[in-house]
Amino acid sequence: MKNLTDAATQAGEPSALLSAFKSASFIDLLRSPGRCTINAPSDEAFKRLSSGSLDALFKNARTLKPFMSTQVLTGAAAANDGLAS
């Protein structure tokens, strides 16, 4: 069974996102068993950032790790979880 990093690598699109997860030391989390959902901006979205900002973010783990943690949801969640009926 593929994990998120294997599937993303095979798809070839979110290479900037994978680089960010590697820089933030999240690869083990994404390879662990269990369900995990990520917000996955495309490489095109990363290219829209101002010049040098992505490199600066990748070099600063203290800033990158909290930001990347907001991009990962572990466990199973349904679309209507937490919504009032």
Wavefront OBJ file of the C-alpha trace (Angstrom):
o trace
v 0.000 0.000 0.000
v 1.297 3.450 -0.922
v 1.709 6.205 1.622
v 1.226 9.911 0.928
v 4.829 10.599 0.035
v 4.960 7.654 -2.382
v 1.722 8.738 -4.076
v 2.816 12.378 -4.310
v 6.231 11.436 -5.673
v 4.644 9.197 -8.293
v 2.187 11.951 -9.297
v 5.151 14.291 -9.771
v 3.216 17.499 -9.096
v 3.744 18.656 -5.498
v 7.544 18.603 -5.393
v 7.714 21.940 -3.534
v 5.279 20.623 -0.928
v 7.326 17.447 -0.473
v 10.456 19.569 -0.067
v 8.687 21.592 2.615
v 7.610 18.447 4.460
v 11.184 17.115 4.285
v 12.598 20.393 5.593
v 10.088 20.353 8.460
v 10.874 16.686 9.292
v 7.313 15.530 8.541
v 8.181 12.702 6.132
v 8.026 10.028 8.859
v 4.542 11.237 9.839
v 3.372 11.028 6.237
v 4.830 7.521 5.871
v 3.302 6.213 9.096
v 0.317 3.856 9.022
v -3.103 5.350 9.411
v -5.063 8.030 7.671
v -3.670 11.444 6.987
v -4.972 14.344 4.920
v -2.830 17.173 3.624
v -3.633 20.523 2.095
v -1.607 20.240 -1.066
v -0.937 23.434 -2.969
v 0.438 22.823 -6.431
v 3.947 23.750 -7.470
v 2.335 26.565 -9.469
v 0.962 28.039 -6.225
v 4.427 27.935 -4.662
v 5.845 29.717 -7.731
v 3.515 32.659 -7.023
v 5.334 33.440 -3.781
v 7.670 36.395 -3.868
v 11.222 35.729 -4.990
v 13.303 34.098 -2.261
v 10.468 33.686 0.239
v 10.173 29.913 -0.253
v 13.930 29.399 0.161
v 13.911 31.559 3.285
v 11.006 29.570 4.740
v 12.732 26.235 4.038
v 15.902 27.422 5.788
v 14.074 28.403 8.991
v 12.750 25.205 10.629
v 11.355 27.184 13.583
v 8.990 28.967 11.197
v 8.448 26.131 8.743
v 7.467 23.358 11.158
v 4.478 25.172 12.759
v 3.286 26.281 9.318
v 3.524 22.761 7.877
v 1.711 21.280 10.880
v -1.354 23.278 9.835
v -1.228 21.526 6.457
v -1.598 17.999 7.942
v -4.680 16.400 9.489
v -4.072 12.979 11.006
v -6.853 10.457 11.497
v -10.068 9.983 9.593
v -12.478 12.853 9.142
v -15.756 13.095 7.285
v -16.949 16.181 5.453
v -19.636 16.808 8.056
v -17.466 16.253 11.159
v -17.857 19.099 13.611
v -20.651 20.781 11.701
v -23.902 21.643 13.417
v -26.936 19.944 11.951
l 1 2 3 4 5 6 7 8 9 10 11 12 13 14 15 16 17 18 19 20 21 22 23 24 25 26 27 28 29 30 31 32 33 34 35 36 37 38 39 40 41 42 43 44 45 46 47 48 49 50 51 52 53 54 55 56 57 58 59 60 61 62 63 64 65 66 67 68 69 70 71 72 73 74 75 76 77 78 79 80 81 82 83 84 85
